[in-house]
């Protein structure tokens, strides 16, 4: 308990980073939602009847056949005709009340006291298109909007079914990340947790949820698990977190998060931070992979980031910044308040593409968006903690860490150039090819592309979720036979 408390104190809630500051930042956040519990029984009855009527008309008057997506090798394109939902169970998306999703998007100006997040939630969470030489599939995507991106992609996914009885997997599209940002200033814990409690109440009344206790359900939270695991100890700062992931009803629900709790997250699964590339076709992916492999890399290593304070990890990062600034072998983009370098996708990608290795020291958190920017740039990640990737993204990374990355302990971190410089060039090139091979699976395809021709982050998650559900149901059936 003491170690968990110590770790929790190290992790403060992170904010969506952007140079665009909100004109309405002085306005207080609106945290009182008119949601399930505040609706009258009469309105619930009328709403339920309308939903039933609409469902009846949709099911019997609309076509319900869907085609399946394509499966390819990670660097090879195959024909669309060969693709099926092989490995992905038919999944159903709950049509949640607006307070759990669209209401939060509509109140984007209140999501953050420091910045205006409205430019980020446009285009289904992709953000604003990047006007640069990168191409039409590049966007200024926020690192904290995986919940929106996953939902947008899932809504048009060929393996989605609209008949709830035909589903084996159930997606709860709660924009938990937006709500965490929205309510973190609420001092009253009951009010801060309100929407999370409302969600559990909503799900608990669903026969589909009760049938297997949530084992076949999943949700995507757009922030780190720490933002949903507030410890009930008045002597510990809560940093604005709520208790969504401590609610017992969700104990068996799969939670997809950009950073899972390394020790308590048994039902948490790491998914990649969104980066800037959202291709519609496999041709775009292959073209980018070729470009990355051909990139000239005059620098041994690179670092994109800023200094951190009030953290034991800050010392490692400070040392890296100092070494990089003084070395001709290092390319650097320093993130400082009021500067835009770190938020310029073209500049970030150009820097990372010019280096053999990209340093990924922990900050206030173990994980970094820069890890996935580096993969996108074909730059070999260098980690300083196993919790920065290896215990986080098992669904997306090779089993053998050495094939695609480098892990340096504190002693070796003090001799970065010597350690990286002694890796044979042939091994470096092999690692780079493995990193480039990973690009499709850590990329969020454009949500308007129903058949992108490659398996992206969402597809990979659906495959793993399907396997998880099948194991759970098999164990359930075995237990019944034993009884």
C-alpha positions as a Markdown table, in Angstrom:
| # | Residue | x | y | z |
|---|---|---|---|---|
| 1 | Unk | 0.0 | 0.0 | 0.0 |
| 2 | Unk | 2.8 | 2.4 | 0.9 |
| 3 | Unk | 4.5 | 1.8 | -2.5 |
| 4 | Unk | 1.2 | 2.3 | -4.3 |
| 5 | Unk | 0.6 | 5.6 | -2.4 |
| 6 | Unk | 4.1 | 6.8 | -3.2 |
| 7 | Unk | 3.7 | 6.1 | -6.9 |
| 8 | Unk | 0.3 | 7.8 | -6.9 |
| 9 | Unk | 1.7 | 10.9 | -5.4 |
| 10 | Unk | 4.2 | 11.1 | -8.2 |
| 11 | Unk | 1.5 | 11.2 | -10.9 |
| 12 | Unk | -0.4 | 14.4 | -11.4 |
| 13 | Unk | -3.2 | 14.9 | -13.9 |
| 14 | Unk | -1.9 | 15.9 | -17.3 |
| 15 | Unk | -3.4 | 18.5 | -19.6 |
| 16 | Unk | -4.0 | 18.5 | -23.3 |
| 17 | Unk | -1.0 | 20.4 | -24.7 |
| 18 | Unk | -1.4 | 23.0 | -27.4 |
| 19 | Unk | -0.2 | 26.6 | -28.0 |
| 20 | Unk | -3.8 | 27.7 | -28.5 |
| 21 | Unk | -5.0 | 29.4 | -25.3 |
| 22 | Unk | -8.7 | 29.6 | -24.4 |
| 23 | Unk | -10.4 | 33.0 | -24.3 |
| 24 | Unk | -12.9 | 31.5 | -21.8 |
| 25 | Unk | -10.4 | 30.0 | -19.4 |
| 26 | Unk | -11.7 | 32.0 | -16.4 |
| 27 | Unk | -15.2 | 30.4 | -16.8 |
| 28 | Unk | -15.9 | 27.7 | -14.2 |
| 29 | Unk | -16.4 | 24.1 | -15.4 |
| 30 | Unk | -19.9 | 22.8 | -15.7 |
| 31 | Unk | -19.9 | 19.5 | -13.8 |
| 32 | Unk | -23.6 | 19.0 | -13.0 |
| 33 | Unk | -25.0 | 16.8 | -15.7 |
| 34 | Unk | -28.7 | 16.2 | -16.2 |
| 35 | Unk | -28.2 | 12.5 | -16.8 |
| 36 | Unk | -29.9 | 9.2 | -15.9 |
| 37 | Unk | -30.7 | 9.7 | -12.2 |
| 38 | Unk | -32.0 | 13.2 | -12.8 |
| 39 | Unk | -34.5 | 12.2 | -15.5 |
| 40 | Unk | -38.1 | 11.8 | -14.4 |
| 41 | Unk | -39.7 | 8.3 | -14.6 |
| 42 | Unk | -42.1 | 9.8 | -17.1 |
| 43 | Unk | -39.4 | 11.0 | -19.4 |
| 44 | Unk | -37.6 | 7.7 | -19.2 |
| 45 | Unk | -40.7 | 5.8 | -20.2 |
| 46 | Unk | -41.3 | 8.1 | -23.2 |
| 47 | Unk | -37.7 | 7.9 | -24.2 |
| 48 | Unk | -37.6 | 4.1 | -23.9 |
| 49 | Unk | -40.7 | 3.7 | -26.1 |
| 50 | Unk | -39.2 | 6.0 | -28.7 |
| 51 | Unk | -36.0 | 4.0 | -28.7 |
| 52 | Unk | -37.8 | 0.7 | -29.0 |
| 53 | Unk | -39.9 | 2.1 | -31.9 |
| 54 | Unk | -36.8 | 3.4 | -33.7 |
| 55 | Unk | -35.0 | 0.1 | -33.2 |
| 56 | Unk | -37.9 | -1.8 | -34.5 |
| 57 | Unk | -38.1 | 0.4 | -37.6 |
| 58 | Unk | -34.3 | 0.3 | -38.2 |
| 59 | Unk | -34.0 | -3.5 | -37.9 |
| 60 | Unk | -36.9 | -4.4 | -40.1 |
| 61 | Unk | -36.8 | -1.6 | -42.7 |
| 62 | Unk | -33.0 | -1.1 | -43.1 |
| 63 | Unk | -30.3 | -3.3 | -44.6 |
| 64 | Unk | -28.1 | -4.9 | -42.0 |
| 65 | Unk | -25.5 | -6.7 | -44.0 |
| 66 | Unk | -21.9 | -5.5 | -43.4 |
| 67 | Unk | -18.7 | -6.5 | -45.1 |
| 68 | Unk | -15.5 | -7.2 | -43.3 |
| 69 | Unk | -12.1 | -5.4 | -43.3 |
| 70 | Unk | -8.9 | -6.5 | -44.9 |
| 71 | Unk | -6.0 | -8.2 | -43.1 |
| 72 | Unk | -2.5 | -7.7 | -44.4 |
| 73 | Unk | 1.1 | -8.2 | -43.6 |
| 74 | Unk | 2.3 | -5.2 | -41.7 |
| 75 | Unk | 4.3 | -3.9 | -44.6 |
| 76 | Unk | 2.6 | -5.6 | -47.5 |
| 77 | Unk | -0.7 | -4.7 | -49.2 |
| 78 | Unk | -3.3 | -7.4 | -50.0 |
| 79 | Unk | -6.6 | -7.2 | -51.9 |
| 80 | Unk | -9.7 | -6.1 | -50.1 |
| 81 | Unk | -11.5 | -9.2 | -51.3 |
| 82 | Unk | -9.4 | -11.5 | -49.1 |
| 83 | Unk | -10.3 | -9.7 | -45.9 |
| 84 | Unk | -12.9 | -11.0 | -43.4 |
| 85 | Unk | -13.6 | -10.3 | -39.7 |
| 86 | Unk | -11.2 | -13.2 | -38.9 |
| 87 | Unk | -10.3 | -12.9 | -35.3 |
| 88 | Unk | -12.7 | -10.1 | -34.5 |
| 89 | Unk | -16.0 | -10.9 | -32.9 |
| 90 | Unk | -19.1 | -9.0 | -34.0 |
| 91 | Unk | -19.4 | -6.1 | -31.6 |
| 92 | Unk | -22.2 | -3.8 | -30.5 |
| 93 | Unk | -21.8 | -0.1 | -29.6 |
| 94 | Unk | -24.2 | 1.1 | -26.9 |
| 95 | Unk | -26.1 | 4.3 | -27.8 |
| 96 | Unk | -25.3 | 6.1 | -24.6 |
| 97 | Unk | -27.2 | 9.2 | -23.4 |
| 98 | Unk | -25.6 | 12.4 | -24.6 |
| 99 | Unk | -24.2 | 13.3 | -21.2 |
| 100 | Unk | -21.6 | 10.5 | -21.6 |
| 101 | Unk | -20.2 | 11.7 | -24.9 |
| 102 | Unk | -21.6 | 14.4 | -27.1 |
| 103 | Unk | -22.5 | 16.8 | -24.3 |
| 104 | Unk | -18.8 | 16.8 | -23.3 |
| 105 | Unk | -17.7 | 17.5 | -26.8 |
| 106 | Unk | -20.2 | 20.4 | -27.1 |
| 107 | Unk | -18.7 | 21.9 | -23.9 |
| 108 | Unk | -15.1 | 21.7 | -25.3 |
| 109 | Unk | -14.4 | 25.3 | -24.2 |
| 110 | Unk | -14.7 | 24.2 | -20.6 |
| 111 | Unk | -12.6 | 21.0 | -20.8 |
| 112 | Unk | -9.3 | 22.7 | -19.8 |
| 113 | Unk | -8.6 | 25.9 | -17.8 |
| 114 | Unk | -5.4 | 26.5 | -19.7 |
| 115 | Unk | -6.2 | 25.9 | -23.3 |
| 116 | Unk | -9.1 | 25.8 | -25.8 |
| 117 | Unk | -9.7 | 22.2 | -26.7 |
| 118 | Unk | -12.3 | 22.9 | -29.3 |
| 119 | Unk | -9.8 | 22.8 | -32.2 |
| 120 | Unk | -8.8 | 19.3 | -31.1 |
| 121 | Unk | -12.2 | 17.6 | -30.9 |
| 122 | Unk | -13.2 | 18.6 | -34.5 |
| 123 | Unk | -13.0 | 16.1 | -37.3 |
| 124 | Unk | -14.2 | 13.3 | -35.1 |
| 125 | Unk | -11.3 | 13.9 | -32.7 |
| 126 | Unk | -8.6 | 14.1 | -35.4 |
| 127 | Unk | -8.1 | 17.8 | -34.8 |
| 128 | Unk | -7.2 | 20.3 | -37.4 |
| 129 | Unk | -5.5 | 19.1 | -40.7 |
| 130 | Unk | -1.8 | 19.8 | -40.8 |
| 131 | Unk | -1.0 | 22.2 | -43.7 |
| 132 | Unk | 2.5 | 21.0 | -44.5 |
| 133 | Unk | 4.4 | 18.8 | -46.9 |
| 134 | Unk | 3.4 | 15.7 | -44.8 |
| 135 | Unk | 0.2 | 15.2 | -46.9 |
| 136 | Unk | -3.6 | 15.1 | -46.5 |
| 137 | Unk | -3.7 | 12.3 | -43.9 |
| 138 | Unk | -1.9 | 14.3 | -41.2 |
| 139 | Unk | -3.6 | 16.1 | -38.4 |
| 140 | Unk | -2.7 | 18.0 | -35.2 |
| 141 | Unk | -4.2 | 15.3 | -33.1 |
| 142 | Unk | -4.3 | 15.6 | -29.3 |
| 143 | Unk | -2.6 | 12.8 | -27.4 |
| 144 | Unk | -5.6 | 12.6 | -25.0 |
| 145 | Unk | -8.4 | 11.8 | -27.4 |
| 146 | Unk | -8.0 | 8.0 | -28.0 |
| 147 | Unk | -11.6 | 7.6 | -26.7 |
| 148 | Unk | -13.0 | 9.8 | -29.4 |
| 149 | Unk | -10.8 | 8.3 | -32.2 |
| 150 | Unk | -11.6 | 4.8 | -31.2 |
| 151 | Unk | -15.4 | 5.6 | -31.2 |
| 152 | Unk | -15.2 | 7.3 | -34.5 |
| 153 | Unk | -13.4 | 4.4 | -36.1 |
| 154 | Unk | -15.6 | 1.7 | -34.4 |
| 155 | Unk | -18.9 | 3.4 | -35.6 |
| 156 | Unk | -18.0 | 2.6 | -39.2 |
| 157 | Unk | -16.1 | -0.6 | -38.6 |
| 158 | Unk | -17.3 | -3.5 | -40.8 |
| 159 | Unk | -17.3 | -5.9 | -37.8 |
| 160 | Unk | -19.8 | -3.8 | -36.0 |
| 161 | Unk | -23.4 | -5.2 | -35.7 |
| 162 | Unk | -26.5 | -3.2 | -35.0 |
| 163 | Unk | -28.4 | -6.3 | -33.7 |
| 164 | Unk | -27.5 | -6.6 | -30.0 |
| 165 | Unk | -28.4 | -10.2 | -30.0 |
| 166 | Unk | -25.8 | -10.9 | -32.7 |
| 167 | Unk | -23.0 | -9.4 | -30.7 |
| 168 | Unk | -20.3 | -11.2 | -28.7 |
| 169 | Unk | -18.5 | -8.0 | -27.7 |
| 170 | Unk | -20.0 | -4.8 | -26.3 |
| 171 | Unk | -18.4 | -1.4 | -26.5 |
| 172 | Unk | -19.3 | 1.4 | -24.0 |
| 173 | Unk | -18.3 | 4.6 | -25.8 |
| 174 | Unk | -18.0 | 6.8 | -22.7 |
| 175 | Unk | -15.7 | 9.8 | -23.2 |
| 176 | Unk | -14.1 | 9.3 | -19.8 |
| 177 | Unk | -11.0 | 11.3 | -20.8 |
| 178 | Unk | -13.0 | 14.4 | -21.6 |
| 179 | Unk | -14.9 | 14.1 | -18.4 |
| 180 | Unk | -11.7 | 13.7 | -16.3 |
| 181 | Unk | -10.4 | 16.9 | -17.9 |
| 182 | Unk | -13.8 | 18.5 | -17.4 |
| 183 | Unk | -14.4 | 17.8 | -13.7 |
| 184 | Unk | -10.9 | 17.7 | -12.2 |
| 185 | Unk | -11.4 | 21.1 | -10.6 |
| 186 | Unk | -14.6 | 20.0 | -8.8 |
| 187 | Unk | -13.7 | 19.9 | -5.1 |
| 188 | Unk | -16.7 | 17.9 | -4.1 |
| 189 | Unk | -15.8 | 14.2 | -4.7 |
| 190 | Unk | -19.4 | 13.2 | -5.0 |
| 191 | Unk | -20.0 | 15.6 | -7.8 |
| 192 | Unk | -16.7 | 14.8 | -9.5 |
| 193 | Unk | -17.6 | 11.1 | -9.5 |
| 194 | Unk | -21.2 | 11.7 | -10.5 |
| 195 | Unk | -20.9 | 10.8 | -14.2 |
| 196 | Unk | -18.9 | 7.6 | -13.5 |
| 197 | Unk | -21.5 | 6.5 | -11.0 |
| 198 | Unk | -24.3 | 7.3 | -13.5 |
| 199 | Unk | -22.5 | 5.2 | -16.2 |
| 200 | Unk | -22.4 | 2.2 | -13.8 |
| 201 | Unk | -26.0 | 2.6 | -13.0 |
| 202 | Unk | -26.9 | 2.7 | -16.7 |
| 203 | Unk | -24.9 | -0.4 | -17.5 |
| 204 | Unk | -26.1 | -2.4 | -14.4 |
| 205 | Unk | -29.7 | -2.1 | -15.8 |
| 206 | Unk | -28.7 | -3.7 | -19.1 |
| 207 | Unk | -29.4 | -7.5 | -19.4 |
| 208 | Unk | -26.5 | -7.8 | -21.8 |
| 209 | Unk | -24.2 | -6.4 | -19.0 |
| 210 | Unk | -25.6 | -8.5 | -16.3 |
| 211 | Unk | -25.4 | -11.7 | -18.3 |
| 212 | Unk | -21.6 | -12.1 | -18.0 |
| 213 | Unk | -20.9 | -9.5 | -15.4 |
| 214 | Unk | -19.2 | -7.2 | -17.9 |
| 215 | Unk | -16.6 | -9.7 | -19.0 |
| 216 | Unk | -17.6 | -9.1 | -22.6 |
| 217 | Unk | -17.7 | -5.3 | -22.3 |
| 218 | Unk | -15.0 | -2.8 | -22.9 |
| 219 | Unk | -14.5 | 1.0 | -22.7 |
| 220 | Unk | -11.7 | 3.3 | -23.9 |
| 221 | Unk | -10.5 | 6.1 | -21.6 |
| 222 | Unk | -8.6 | 8.9 | -23.3 |
| 223 | Unk | -6.3 | 9.5 | -20.4 |
| 224 | Unk | -4.0 | 7.5 | -18.1 |
| 225 | Unk | -5.4 | 5.1 | -15.6 |
| 226 | Unk | -4.1 | 7.3 | -12.8 |
| 227 | Unk | -6.8 | 9.9 | -13.6 |
| 228 | Unk | -9.5 | 7.4 | -12.8 |
| 229 | Unk | -8.0 | 5.8 | -9.6 |
| 230 | Unk | -8.4 | 8.3 | -6.8 |
| 231 | Unk | -7.3 | 6.9 | -3.5 |
| 232 | Unk | -9.7 | 7.4 | -0.6 |
| 233 | Unk | -7.2 | 9.0 | 1.7 |
| 234 | Unk | -7.7 | 12.6 | 2.8 |
| 235 | Unk | -4.0 | 12.9 | 3.5 |
| 236 | Unk | -3.1 | 12.3 | -0.1 |
| 237 | Unk | -3.5 | 14.9 | -2.8 |
| 238 | Unk | -6.0 | 13.6 | -5.4 |
| 239 | Unk | -4.8 | 15.7 | -8.3 |
| 240 | Unk | -8.4 | 15.9 | -9.7 |
| 241 | Unk | -8.8 | 12.2 | -10.3 |
| 242 | Unk | -12.1 | 10.4 | -10.1 |
| 243 | Unk | -12.8 | 6.8 | -9.0 |
| 244 | Unk | -14.2 | 5.3 | -12.2 |
| 245 | Unk | -11.8 | 2.4 | -12.3 |
| 246 | Unk | -12.3 | 1.6 | -8.6 |
| 247 | Unk | -16.0 | 1.1 | -9.0 |
| 248 | Unk | -16.6 | -2.6 | -8.3 |
| 249 | Unk | -19.1 | -3.0 | -11.2 |
| 250 | Unk | -16.3 | -2.4 | -13.7 |
| 251 | Unk | -13.9 | -4.9 | -12.2 |
| 252 | Unk | -14.3 | -7.3 | -15.1 |
| 253 | Unk | -14.8 | -4.8 | -17.9 |
| 254 | Unk | -11.8 | -4.4 | -20.2 |
| 255 | Unk | -10.4 | -0.8 | -19.9 |
| 256 | Unk | -8.2 | 0.5 | -22.7 |
| 257 | Unk | -6.0 | 3.3 | -21.6 |
| 258 | Unk | -2.9 | 5.1 | -22.9 |
| 259 | Unk | -1.1 | 4.2 | -19.6 |
| 260 | Unk | -2.3 | 1.3 | -17.4 |
| 261 | Unk | -1.5 | 0.9 | -13.7 |
| 262 | Unk | 1.5 | -1.4 | -13.7 |
| 263 | Unk | 0.6 | -3.2 | -10.5 |
| 264 | Unk | -3.2 | -2.9 | -10.1 |
| 265 | Unk | -4.4 | -2.8 | -13.7 |
| 266 | Unk | -5.4 | -6.4 | -14.1 |
| 267 | Unk | -8.3 | -5.4 | -16.3 |
| 268 | Unk | -6.4 | -2.5 | -17.9 |
| 269 | Unk | -4.8 | -2.7 | -21.3 |
| 270 | Unk | -2.4 | -0.2 | -22.9 |
| 271 | Unk | -3.2 | 1.2 | -26.3 |
| 272 | Unk | -1.0 | 3.7 | -28.2 |
| 273 | Unk | -1.2 | 7.4 | -27.8 |
| 274 | Unk | -2.6 | 8.9 | -30.9 |
| 275 | Unk | 0.0 | 10.4 | -33.2 |
| 276 | Unk | -0.5 | 12.6 | -36.3 |
| 277 | Unk | -0.8 | 10.1 | -39.1 |
| 278 | Unk | -4.4 | 8.8 | -40.0 |
| 279 | Unk | -4.2 | 7.1 | -43.3 |
| 280 | Unk | -7.2 | 5.9 | -45.3 |
| 281 | Unk | -5.4 | 3.2 | -47.3 |
| 282 | Unk | -2.6 | 0.7 | -47.0 |
| 283 | Unk | -0.9 | 2.4 | -50.0 |
| 284 | Unk | -0.4 | 5.6 | -47.8 |
| 285 | Unk | 1.1 | 3.4 | -45.1 |
| 286 | Unk | 3.5 | 1.7 | -47.4 |
| 287 | Unk | 4.5 | 5.0 | -49.0 |
| 288 | Unk | 5.3 | 6.4 | -45.6 |
| 289 | Unk | 7.2 | 3.3 | -44.5 |
| 290 | Unk | 9.4 | 3.5 | -47.6 |
| 291 | Unk | 10.0 | 7.2 | -47.0 |
| 292 | Unk | 11.0 | 6.6 | -43.4 |
| 293 | Unk | 13.4 | 3.7 | -44.3 |
| 294 | Unk | 15.1 | 5.9 | -46.8 |
| 295 | Unk | 15.5 | 8.9 | -44.4 |
| 296 | Unk | 19.1 | 10.1 | -43.8 |
| 297 | Unk | 19.9 | 10.0 | -40.1 |
| 298 | Unk | 23.0 | 12.2 | -39.4 |
| 299 | Unk | 22.3 | 12.2 | -35.6 |
| 300 | Unk | 23.0 | 9.4 | -33.2 |
| 301 | Unk | 20.0 | 10.3 | -31.0 |
| 302 | Unk | 17.2 | 12.8 | -30.5 |
| 303 | Unk | 15.0 | 14.1 | -27.7 |
| 304 | Unk | 11.7 | 15.9 | -28.0 |
| 305 | Unk | 10.4 | 17.2 | -24.7 |
| 306 | Unk | 10.8 | 19.6 | -21.8 |
| 307 | Unk | 12.0 | 19.6 | -18.3 |
| 308 | Unk | 9.9 | 18.2 | -15.4 |
| 309 | Unk | 9.8 | 19.2 | -11.7 |
| 310 | Unk | 8.6 | 17.6 | -8.5 |
| 311 | Unk | 9.4 | 14.1 | -9.7 |
| 312 | Unk | 12.2 | 11.6 | -9.0 |
| 313 | Unk | 12.2 | 11.0 | -12.8 |
| 314 | Unk | 12.9 | 14.6 | -13.4 |
| 315 | Unk | 16.6 | 14.1 | -12.7 |
| 316 | Unk | 17.0 | 11.6 | -15.6 |
| 317 | Unk | 15.3 | 13.9 | -18.0 |
| 318 | Unk | 17.3 | 16.9 | -16.8 |
| 319 | Unk | 20.5 | 15.0 | -17.4 |
| 320 | Unk | 19.3 | 14.0 | -20.9 |
| 321 | Unk | 18.5 | 17.6 | -21.8 |
| 322 | Unk | 21.9 | 18.8 | -20.7 |
| 323 | Unk | 23.7 | 16.1 | -22.6 |
| 324 | Unk | 21.7 | 16.6 | -25.7 |
| 325 | Unk | 22.2 | 20.4 | -25.6 |
| 326 | Unk | 26.0 | 19.9 | -25.4 |
| 327 | Unk | 26.4 | 17.2 | -28.0 |
| 328 | Unk | 26.8 | 17.4 | -31.7 |
| 329 | Unk | 25.4 | 13.9 | -31.9 |
| 330 | Unk | 22.0 | 14.9 | -30.6 |
| 331 | Unk | 19.0 | 16.6 | -32.3 |
| 332 | Unk | 16.6 | 18.3 | -29.9 |
| 333 | Unk | 13.2 | 20.0 | -29.8 |
| 334 | Unk | 12.7 | 21.7 | -26.4 |
| 335 | Unk | 9.2 | 22.1 | -25.2 |
| 336 | Unk | 8.6 | 25.3 | -23.3 |
| 337 | Unk | 5.5 | 27.3 | -22.4 |
| 338 | Unk | 4.8 | 29.8 | -25.2 |
| 339 | Unk | 6.7 | 27.9 | -27.9 |
| 340 | Unk | 5.1 | 25.9 | -30.7 |
| 341 | Unk | 8.0 | 23.6 | -31.7 |
| 342 | Unk | 6.6 | 20.5 | -29.8 |
| 343 | Unk | 3.2 | 21.0 | -31.3 |
| 344 | Unk | 4.4 | 21.3 | -34.9 |
| 345 | Unk | 4.0 | 17.7 | -36.4 |
| 346 | Unk | 6.3 | 18.5 | -39.3 |
| 347 | Unk | 9.1 | 19.8 | -37.1 |
| 348 | Unk | 8.8 | 16.9 | -34.6 |
| 349 | Unk | 8.8 | 14.2 | -37.3 |
| 350 | Unk | 11.7 | 15.9 | -39.2 |
| 351 | Unk | 13.8 | 15.8 | -36.0 |
| 352 | Unk | 13.0 | 12.2 | -35.2 |
| 353 | Unk | 13.6 | 11.1 | -38.7 |
| 354 | Unk | 17.0 | 12.5 | -38.6 |
| 355 | Unk | 18.2 | 10.3 | -35.7 |
| 356 | Unk | 19.0 | 6.7 | -35.2 |
| 357 | Unk | 17.7 | 6.5 | -31.6 |
| 358 | Unk | 15.0 | 8.6 | -29.8 |
| 359 | Unk | 15.2 | 9.0 | -26.0 |
| 360 | Unk | 12.0 | 8.3 | -24.0 |
| 361 | Unk | 12.7 | 9.2 | -20.4 |
| 362 | Unk | 9.6 | 9.2 | -18.0 |
| 363 | Unk | 8.2 | 12.5 | -16.9 |
| 364 | Unk | 5.4 | 12.8 | -14.4 |
| 365 | Unk | 4.2 | 9.6 | -16.0 |
| 366 | Unk | 5.9 | 6.4 | -17.2 |
| 367 | Unk | 4.7 | 6.7 | -20.8 |
| 368 | Unk | 5.0 | 9.3 | -23.5 |
| 369 | Unk | 3.3 | 10.1 | -26.7 |
| 370 | Unk | 6.8 | 10.7 | -28.2 |
| 371 | Unk | 7.3 | 6.9 | -28.2 |
| 372 | Unk | 4.7 | 6.5 | -30.9 |
| 373 | Unk | 5.9 | 9.6 | -32.7 |
| 374 | Unk | 9.3 | 7.9 | -32.8 |
| 375 | Unk | 7.9 | 4.7 | -34.2 |
| 376 | Unk | 6.1 | 6.7 | -36.8 |
| 377 | Unk | 9.5 | 8.3 | -37.7 |
| 378 | Unk | 11.3 | 5.0 | -37.8 |
| 379 | Unk | 13.5 | 6.1 | -34.8 |
| 380 | Unk | 14.5 | 3.3 | -32.4 |
| 381 | Unk | 13.0 | 4.1 | -28.9 |
| 382 | Unk | 15.4 | 4.2 | -25.9 |
| 383 | Unk | 13.6 | 3.6 | -22.6 |
| 384 | Unk | 14.7 | 4.1 | -19.0 |
| 385 | Unk | 11.9 | 2.2 | -17.4 |
| 386 | Unk | 10.2 | -1.1 | -18.3 |
| 387 | Unk | 6.9 | 0.6 | -17.5 |
| 388 | Unk | 7.3 | 3.1 | -20.4 |
| 389 | Unk | 6.3 | 0.4 | -22.9 |
| 390 | Unk | 7.1 | -3.3 | -22.1 |
| 391 | Unk | 4.4 | -3.6 | -19.3 |
| 392 | Unk | 2.0 | -1.3 | -21.1 |
| 393 | Unk | 1.5 | -2.2 | -24.8 |
| 394 | Unk | 1.8 | -6.0 | -25.0 |
| 395 | Unk | -0.9 | -6.1 | -27.7 |
| 396 | Unk | 1.2 | -3.9 | -30.0 |
| 397 | Unk | 4.9 | -4.6 | -29.4 |
| 398 | Unk | 7.1 | -7.6 | -30.2 |
| 399 | Unk | 7.7 | -10.0 | -27.4 |
| 400 | Unk | 11.4 | -9.5 | -27.6 |
| 401 | Unk | 12.2 | -6.0 | -26.5 |
| 402 | Unk | 15.7 | -6.0 | -28.0 |
| 403 | Unk | 14.3 | -6.5 | -31.5 |
| 404 | Unk | 12.9 | -2.9 | -31.6 |
| 405 | Unk | 14.1 | -0.9 | -28.7 |
| 406 | Unk | 16.9 | -0.2 | -26.1 |
| 407 | Unk | 16.5 | -0.2 | -22.3 |
| 408 | Unk | 19.1 | 1.6 | -20.2 |
| 409 | Unk | 19.4 | 1.5 | -16.5 |
| 410 | Unk | 20.3 | 4.5 | -14.4 |
| 411 | Unk | 24.1 | 3.8 | -14.6 |
| 412 | Unk | 24.0 | 3.3 | -18.4 |
| 413 | Unk | 21.8 | 6.4 | -18.8 |
| 414 | Unk | 24.7 | 8.4 | -17.6 |
| 415 | Unk | 26.7 | 7.1 | -20.6 |
| 416 | Unk | 24.1 | 7.4 | -23.4 |
| 417 | Unk | 26.4 | 8.1 | -26.3 |
| 418 | Unk | 28.8 | 5.3 | -25.4 |
| 419 | Unk | 26.0 | 2.8 | -24.9 |
| 420 | Unk | 24.2 | 3.6 | -28.1 |
| 421 | Unk | 27.4 | 4.0 | -30.1 |
| 422 | Unk | 28.5 | 0.4 | -29.5 |
| 423 | Unk | 25.4 | -1.2 | -31.0 |
| 424 | Unk | 26.5 | -2.7 | -34.3 |
| 425 | Unk | 25.2 | -0.9 | -37.4 |
| 426 | Unk | 23.7 | -4.2 | -38.8 |
| 427 | Unk | 21.7 | -4.6 | -35.5 |
| 428 | Unk | 20.6 | -1.0 | -35.7 |
| 429 | Unk | 19.2 | -1.5 | -39.2 |
| 430 | Unk | 17.4 | -4.6 | -38.2 |
| 431 | Unk | 15.8 | -2.8 | -35.2 |
| 432 | Unk | 14.8 | 0.0 | -37.5 |
| 433 | Unk | 13.0 | -2.3 | -39.9 |
| 434 | Unk | 11.1 | -3.9 | -37.0 |
| 435 | Unk | 10.1 | -0.4 | -35.7 |
| 436 | Unk | 8.9 | 0.6 | -39.2 |
| 437 | Unk | 7.0 | -2.7 | -39.4 |
| 438 | Unk | 5.1 | -1.7 | -36.3 |
| 439 | Unk | 3.8 | 1.6 | -37.8 |
| 440 | Unk | 0.4 | 0.3 | -39.0 |
| 441 | Unk | -0.6 | -1.4 | -35.8 |
| 442 | Unk | 0.1 | 1.7 | -33.6 |
| 443 | Unk | -1.7 | 4.0 | -36.0 |
| 444 | Unk | -5.3 | 5.1 | -35.8 |
| 445 | Unk | -6.7 | 4.9 | -39.3 |
| 446 | Unk | -8.9 | 7.6 | -40.6 |
| 447 | Unk | -12.4 | 7.0 | -39.2 |
| 448 | Unk | -14.0 | 7.6 | -42.6 |
| 449 | Unk | -12.1 | 4.6 | -44.0 |
| 450 | Unk | -14.2 | 1.5 | -43.5 |
| 451 | Unk | -11.7 | -0.7 | -45.3 |
| 452 | Unk | -8.2 | 0.8 | -44.9 |
| 453 | Unk | -6.5 | -2.4 | -46.0 |
| 454 | Unk | -4.4 | -2.8 | -42.9 |
| 455 | Unk | -5.0 | -3.6 | -39.3 |
| 456 | Unk | -4.6 | -0.5 | -37.2 |
| 457 | Unk | -4.7 | 0.2 | -33.4 |
| 458 | Unk | -8.5 | -0.3 | -33.2 |
| 459 | Unk | -8.3 | -3.6 | -35.2 |
| 460 | Unk | -5.5 | -5.0 | -33.0 |
| 461 | Unk | -7.4 | -4.1 | -29.9 |
| 462 | Unk | -10.6 | -5.8 | -31.2 |
| 463 | Unk | -8.6 | -9.0 | -31.9 |
| 464 | Unk | -7.2 | -9.1 | -28.4 |
| 465 | Unk | -10.6 | -8.2 | -26.8 |
| 466 | Unk | -12.2 | -11.1 | -28.8 |
| 467 | Unk | -9.6 | -13.5 | -27.5 |
| 468 | Unk | -10.2 | -12.2 | -23.9 |
| 469 | Unk | -13.9 | -12.7 | -24.2 |
| 470 | Unk | -13.6 | -16.2 | -25.6 |
| 471 | Unk | -11.3 | -17.2 | -22.7 |
| 472 | Unk | -13.7 | -15.7 | -20.2 |
| 473 | Unk | -16.7 | -17.5 | -21.6 |
| 474 | Unk | -14.8 | -20.8 | -21.9 |
| 475 | Unk | -13.8 | -20.5 | -18.2 |
| 476 | Unk | -17.4 | -19.6 | -17.4 |
| 477 | Unk | -18.7 | -22.7 | -19.2 |
| 478 | Unk | -16.1 | -24.9 | -17.6 |
| 479 | Unk | -17.2 | -23.7 | -14.1 |
| 480 | Unk | -20.8 | -24.5 | -14.9 |
| 481 | Unk | -19.9 | -28.1 | -16.1 |
| 482 | Unk | -17.9 | -28.7 | -12.9 |
| 483 | Unk | -20.8 | -27.5 | -10.7 |
